[in-house]
Amino acid sequence: MCNTCGCNITPGNRKHAYTPVAGTTAVSVLQNLLAKNDDQAAHNRAHFDQHGVLTINLMSAPGSGKTTLLEATIETLKDAFRIGVIEGDLATENDAARIRAKGVPAHQITTGSACHLDAHMVHEALHHFPLEGLDFLFIENVGNLVCPASFDLGQHRNVTLLSVTEGDDKPAKYPVMFRAADCVLLTKCDLLPLLEDFDPARAEGYVRNLANDAPVLRLSARNGQGLNAWFDWLRQTRAQQQARLAAGGTTRPKARPEGAPLNETPA
Amino acid sequence: MHELSVCQALLAQVAAVARAHDAQGVRAVRLRVGPLSGVEVSLLKQAYPVASAGTLAESSELLIELAPIRVKCETCGAESEAQPNRLLCARCGDDHTRLMSGDELMLMSVELVI
């Protein structure tokens, strides 16, 4: 469906589309408010697909261990796969420097005061970041459980981290974020013996309450527990995407970007 | 989340519609917003006069229709109302549901002064 000719007006929403008022003309639009971002995201996705790279958007609260997880992931997978990282932060280059120290290319987007990455920022970053030869591109979003969930970047999958030093009810408090997750990682699980309040099963239950059947993996990047399940998920997700690309298809995160036309099922 | 930037994206779309119809001004803008869109309606309403100042849509009315959260159960087929953090089927309690309404962030229509 397009947003210009009115073919997105369905019997279900027609009643909202046109309300004549004396003296004025009502023009039906029915367009997602973030349409411009979504157009750019689709362009980014096409770019990723052209290069055969699987792009994963990492989201979480600040300090839940996104960069540490990436370091551990690079450590194990860098011999088998070529990995690139785009880092989003308000101010510093610290995270990109940590990633480069592991021997893989990293580009830092400093957002200033913006609390999330959007598709335009990622597109701009791609001008400075060659995708040639990459197998995985990780985009580490700004640490924030609210805004990043609403902006499609062109990624293929969303991974949301929840560290056990946070509350296990985070998925219930931030449903927009956790509904968008294709994989949920409970991080810092080496600390669980010290944190009696955090019940991993309860955290998973709150994810299920969002009608989200994504895997919920328990791991610790510090002592390595549970990391193999995460690596398996990455390898499997990449293999599935390679098969889709070979068949001329692609994929998007499970939950629709907010405001996308209803009844549209992601491929 | 970022209601001012959402307002700016909205006003860019409104301006494009107004230009396409050679409008003199904009009287009202109608949105449909669901609780799972991530946008806070009260903040959107506060941001709108600021963002629209000096545009064709200055002093226009922002009308927001709230979309209910409704899910359809893939197990028993029932359609029911749900809560933002509890998207389970109200009939059988299953968590295999599909969101039918509630995440919209949609510009529905614009009332133009021609």
Interface residues (C-beta under 8 A of the other chain):
Chain A: N13 H16 A17 Y18 T19 V21 G23 T24 T25 A26 V27 S28 V29 L30 Q31 N32 L33 L34 A35 K36 N37 A114 C115 H116 V146 C147 A149 S150 P171 A172 K173 P175 V176 R179 Y206 R208 N209 L210 A211 D213 A255 R256 E258 G259 L262
Chain B: M1 H2 V6 A9 L10 A12 Q13 V17 H21 A23 R27 A28 R30 L31 R32 L36 S37 G38 V39 E65 V71 P84 N85 R86 L87 L88 D95 H96 T97 R98 L99 M100 S101 D103 E104 L105 M106 L107 M108 S109 V110 E111 L112 V113 I114
